[in-house]
Amino acid sequence: MSPRQIFITALAVTLLFGISACTRSGSAPTPGLASPTGTVAPPTATSEPMAALVNGEGISVAEFEAEVARYRAAQSELGLEVTLEQASQTVLDDLINQTLLAQAAYAAGFKVEEAALQARIASLESQIGGPEKLLAWQTAHGYTPETFQAALKRALAAAWMRDQIAASVPEAVEQVHVRQILVYREEKARDILAQLEAGQDFDTLAARYDPITQGDLGWFPRGYLFEPEIEKVVFALEPGQVSGMIATQVGFHILKVLERDPQHRLSPEARLVLQDLALQEWLKKQREQSTILLAP
């Protein structure tokens, strides 16, 4: 794929999923649709059909269907194929999320200044090869200049709100420094526990079973690991204490807390993880507090 093709594909994805992202690669997916509080009333002879209403703000069927087509085309450009059902769910979820984020941004005083909007469009024109090229891209992807600007405004507002949520995550939080012994058979894990109870040194055993890292998991905060049971156990331990055996899908873990710090600076990766969690929690709360009506 040429650099220009990559840019064009990225532009489609950018408009659908926002101008900036605070989530990490491989993060948990956006929360699914909360149970709707009702359904959109059938359209009258003069009303525009709506796919959803978010706190009274409509997402039209025309916009939704166009976004689904754009999303599937963008995925295809990346060599990925998604079904119509998968694309529809992903797009509707994201349009609702973007609408919630944009609504919150405007409520917080954010404004899309016309000069800033035109500067953004000029930047896109420059990247794609001129105004005519951008207009051709809009036409090919089902946009008019007006609907393109509306989508860009919403994306800018949503991105601003995401940035505020990300910025709310502190740079230092409570963290623990942990070492583990990981084995793949329960019998072996029980044998190691017996050795530890008999006085064998934990660090020596950890180095034996992982000579590269000596089992050092480093520092991490709550919410960082994919195994909540491990976090629950280690955050209940004091430095020097050793856990019992913990079974996960990975194997059988025995953990030792080396250090604990109530205000330890987050690594860039850990902060991204917590920012992603903050966004997901924010969206979950907003969905619970919002009136979201879906088309029947």
C-alpha positions as CSV (number, residue, x, y, z in Angstrom):
1,M,0.0,0.0,0.0
2,S,1.4,3.4,-1.0
3,P,1.8,6.2,1.6
4,R,-1.1,8.0,0.0
5,Q,-3.3,4.9,0.3
6,I,-2.3,4.6,3.9
7,F,-3.2,8.2,4.5
8,I,-6.6,7.9,2.8
9,T,-7.4,4.7,4.8
10,A,-6.3,6.4,8.0
11,L,-8.5,9.5,7.2
12,A,-11.6,7.3,7.0
13,V,-10.7,5.5,10.3
14,T,-9.9,8.9,11.9
15,L,-13.3,10.4,11.1
16,L,-15.1,7.3,12.5
17,F,-13.0,6.8,15.6
18,G,-11.9,10.3,16.4
19,I,-8.9,12.5,15.9
20,S,-6.8,11.3,18.8
21,A,-6.8,8.2,20.8
22,C,-5.8,7.5,24.4
23,T,-6.2,3.8,24.3
24,R,-3.4,1.3,24.0
25,S,-3.0,-1.3,21.2
26,G,-4.8,-4.4,22.2
27,S,-6.9,-2.7,24.7
28,A,-10.3,-3.9,25.8
29,P,-13.1,-3.1,23.4
30,T,-15.4,-0.2,23.9
31,P,-18.3,-1.2,26.2
32,G,-21.3,-2.6,24.2
33,L,-24.6,-0.8,24.0
34,A,-26.3,-0.3,27.3
35,S,-29.9,-1.6,27.5
36,P,-31.8,1.1,25.6
37,T,-34.5,2.9,27.5
38,G,-36.8,2.7,24.5
39,T,-36.9,2.6,20.7
40,V,-36.9,5.4,18.2
41,A,-40.4,6.2,17.0
42,P,-41.2,5.2,13.4
43,P,-40.5,8.0,11.0
44,T,-43.3,10.2,9.8
45,A,-43.7,11.0,6.1
46,T,-41.5,14.1,6.6
47,S,-39.0,13.1,9.3
48,E,-35.5,11.7,8.7
49,P,-35.2,8.1,9.8
50,M,-32.9,7.7,12.9
51,A,-30.7,4.8,13.8
52,A,-30.4,6.1,17.4
53,L,-31.2,9.0,19.6
54,V,-28.6,9.9,22.2
55,N,-30.0,12.3,24.8
56,G,-32.3,13.6,22.1
57,E,-29.5,14.0,19.5
58,G,-30.1,12.0,16.4
59,I,-27.8,9.6,14.5
60,S,-29.5,9.3,11.2
61,V,-29.9,6.0,9.3
62,A,-28.2,7.6,6.3
63,E,-25.2,8.6,8.4
64,F,-25.1,5.2,10.1
65,E,-25.2,3.3,6.8
66,A,-22.6,5.5,5.2
67,E,-20.3,5.0,8.2
68,V,-20.8,1.2,8.0
69,A,-19.8,1.3,4.4
70,R,-16.8,3.5,5.1
71,Y,-15.7,1.3,8.0
72,R,-15.8,-1.9,6.0
73,A,-14.0,-0.3,3.1
74,A,-11.3,1.0,5.5
75,Q,-10.9,-2.4,7.1
76,S,-10.7,-4.0,3.6
77,E,-7.9,-1.6,2.7
78,L,-6.0,-2.8,5.8
79,G,-6.5,-6.4,4.7
80,L,-9.2,-7.1,7.3
81,E,-12.7,-8.4,6.5
82,V,-15.6,-7.9,8.9
83,T,-19.2,-9.0,8.5
84,L,-22.0,-6.5,8.0
85,E,-23.3,-7.4,11.5
86,Q,-19.9,-6.9,13.1
87,A,-19.4,-3.6,11.3
88,S,-22.9,-2.3,12.2
89,Q,-22.4,-3.0,15.9
90,T,-18.9,-1.5,15.9
91,V,-20.0,1.6,14.1
92,L,-23.2,2.2,16.1
93,D,-21.3,1.8,19.3
94,D,-18.7,4.2,18.2
95,L,-21.2,6.8,16.9
96,I,-23.0,6.7,20.2
97,N,-19.7,7.0,22.1
98,Q,-18.5,9.9,19.9
99,T,-21.9,11.6,20.5
100,L,-21.6,11.2,24.3
101,L,-18.1,12.5,24.3
102,A,-18.9,15.5,22.0
103,Q,-22.0,16.3,24.1
104,A,-19.8,16.3,27.3
105,A,-17.2,18.5,25.5
106,Y,-19.7,21.1,24.6
107,A,-21.2,21.0,28.1
108,A,-17.7,21.7,29.4
109,G,-17.4,24.8,27.2
110,F,-15.5,23.3,24.3
111,K,-16.1,25.1,21.0
112,V,-15.0,24.3,17.5
113,E,-13.9,27.6,16.1
114,E,-14.5,28.1,12.4
115,A,-11.0,29.2,11.9
116,A,-9.6,26.0,13.6
117,L,-12.0,23.9,11.6
118,Q,-10.9,25.4,8.3
119,A,-7.3,25.1,9.3
120,R,-7.9,21.4,10.0
121,I,-9.5,20.9,6.6
122,A,-6.7,22.8,4.9
123,S,-4.2,20.5,6.6
124,L,-6.1,17.4,5.3
125,E,-6.2,18.9,1.8
126,S,-2.4,19.4,2.0
127,Q,-1.9,15.8,3.1
128,I,-4.1,14.3,0.5
129,G,-2.9,16.4,-2.4
130,G,-5.2,19.4,-2.7
131,P,-8.8,20.5,-2.3
132,E,-9.9,18.5,-5.4
133,K,-8.4,15.3,-4.0
134,L,-10.1,15.8,-0.7
135,L,-13.5,16.5,-2.4
136,A,-13.0,13.4,-4.5
137,W,-12.3,11.4,-1.3
138,Q,-15.4,12.8,0.3
139,T,-17.6,11.9,-2.7
140,A,-16.1,8.4,-2.9
141,H,-16.9,7.8,0.8
142,G,-20.4,9.1,0.8
143,Y,-19.7,12.6,2.3
144,T,-20.9,16.0,1.1
145,P,-18.8,18.9,2.2
146,E,-21.4,19.7,4.9
147,T,-21.6,16.2,6.3
148,F,-17.9,15.9,6.3
149,Q,-17.5,19.1,8.3
150,A,-20.2,17.9,10.7
151,A,-18.3,14.6,11.2
152,L,-15.1,16.4,11.7
153,K,-16.6,18.7,14.3
154,R,-17.9,15.8,16.3
155,A,-14.6,14.0,16.0
156,L,-12.7,17.1,17.2
157,A,-15.1,17.6,20.2
158,A,-14.9,13.9,21.1
159,A,-11.1,13.9,20.8
160,W,-11.0,16.9,23.1
161,M,-13.1,15.2,25.7
162,R,-11.0,12.0,25.5
163,D,-8.0,14.1,26.1
164,Q,-9.6,15.6,29.3
165,I,-10.4,12.1,30.6
166,A,-6.8,10.9,29.8
167,A,-5.3,14.0,31.5
168,S,-7.4,13.2,34.7
169,V,-5.2,10.1,35.3
170,P,-2.5,11.0,37.7
171,E,1.2,10.5,36.9
172,A,1.8,8.6,40.2
173,V,-0.4,6.1,41.9
174,E,-0.1,3.2,44.4
175,Q,2.0,0.4,42.9
176,V,3.7,-2.8,43.9
177,H,6.9,-4.3,42.7
178,V,6.4,-8.1,42.3
179,R,8.4,-11.2,41.5
180,Q,6.7,-14.4,40.5
181,I,7.4,-18.1,40.1
182,L,5.3,-19.4,37.2
183,V,4.9,-23.1,36.3
184,Y,2.5,-25.0,34.2
185,R,1.6,-28.0,36.4
186,E,-0.3,-27.8,39.6
187,E,1.8,-30.6,41.1
188,K,5.0,-28.6,40.5
189,A,3.5,-25.5,42.0
190,R,2.6,-27.4,45.1
191,D,6.1,-28.8,45.3
192,I,7.5,-25.3,45.1
193,L,5.2,-24.1,47.9
194,A,6.5,-27.0,50.0
195,Q,10.1,-25.9,49.4
196,L,9.3,-22.4,50.3
197,E,7.6,-23.5,53.5
198,A,10.7,-25.6,54.3
199,G,12.9,-22.4,54.1
200,Q,14.0,-22.3,50.5
201,D,14.8,-18.8,49.2
202,F,12.0,-17.4,46.9
203,D,14.4,-15.4,44.8
204,T,16.6,-18.3,44.1
205,L,13.7,-20.5,43.0
206,A,12.3,-17.6,40.9
207,A,15.7,-17.3,39.1
208,R,15.7,-21.1,38.5
209,Y,12.4,-21.1,36.8
210,D,13.0,-17.9,34.9
211,P,16.7,-17.3,34.4
212,I,16.2,-14.4,32.0
213,T,14.1,-12.1,34.2
214,Q,14.3,-13.9,37.5
215,G,10.5,-13.7,37.6
216,D,10.6,-9.9,38.0
217,L,7.2,-8.4,36.9
218,G,8.3,-4.9,37.7
219,W,6.1,-2.2,39.2
220,F,2.4,-2.1,38.3
221,P,-0.8,-0.3,39.5
222,R,-4.3,-1.7,40.1
223,G,-6.0,-2.3,36.8
224,Y,-2.8,-3.0,34.8
225,L,-2.8,-6.8,34.7
226,F,-5.3,-8.9,32.7
227,E,-5.6,-11.2,35.8
228,P,-7.6,-9.4,38.5
229,E,-7.2,-12.3,40.9
230,I,-3.4,-11.7,40.9
231,E,-3.9,-8.0,41.5
232,K,-6.3,-8.7,44.4
233,V,-3.8,-11.0,46.1
234,V,-0.6,-8.9,45.7
235,F,-2.2,-5.6,46.7
236,A,-3.2,-7.4,50.0
237,L,0.4,-8.4,50.7
238,E,3.1,-6.4,52.4
239,P,6.7,-6.3,51.1
240,G,8.4,-9.6,51.7
241,Q,5.2,-11.6,51.9
242,V,4.6,-14.5,49.5
243,S,1.2,-15.6,48.1
244,G,-0.2,-19.0,47.9
245,M,-0.7,-20.7,44.5
246,I,-2.9,-18.8,42.1
247,A,-4.3,-20.6,39.0
248,T,-4.9,-18.6,35.8
249,Q,-5.2,-19.4,32.1
250,V,-1.4,-18.9,31.9
251,G,-0.4,-21.4,34.6
252,F,0.2,-21.5,38.3
253,H,1.6,-18.4,40.0
254,I,3.4,-17.9,43.3
255,L,4.1,-14.2,44.0
256,K,6.2,-12.2,46.3
257,V,5.8,-8.4,46.9
258,L,9.3,-6.9,46.8
259,E,8.3,-3.2,47.3
260,R,5.2,-1.1,47.7
261,D,4.9,2.6,47.0
262,P,1.7,4.7,47.6
263,Q,2.8,7.3,45.0
264,H,5.0,5.5,42.4
265,R,5.4,7.2,39.0
266,L,3.6,5.4,36.2
267,S,5.5,4.0,33.3
268,P,4.2,5.4,29.9
269,E,2.6,2.0,29.1
270,A,0.9,1.7,32.5
271,R,-0.5,5.3,32.2
272,L,-1.9,4.4,28.8
273,V,-3.6,1.4,30.4
274,L,-5.1,3.4,33.2
275,Q,-6.2,6.1,30.7
276,D,-7.9,3.5,28.6
277,L,-9.6,2.2,31.8
278,A,-10.7,5.7,32.7
279,L,-12.2,6.2,29.2
280,Q,-14.1,2.9,29.4
281,E,-15.4,3.7,32.9
282,W,-16.4,7.2,31.8
283,L,-18.3,5.8,28.8
284,K,-20.0,3.1,30.9
285,K,-21.2,5.7,33.4
286,Q,-22.4,8.1,30.7
287,R,-24.4,5.3,29.0
288,E,-26.0,4.4,32.3
289,Q,-27.0,8.1,32.9
290,S,-28.1,8.8,29.3
291,T,-31.2,8.2,27.4
292,I,-30.3,6.1,24.4
293,L,-33.0,5.0,22.0
294,L,-32.3,2.5,19.2
295,A,-34.2,2.0,16.0
296,P,-36.3,-1.2,16.2
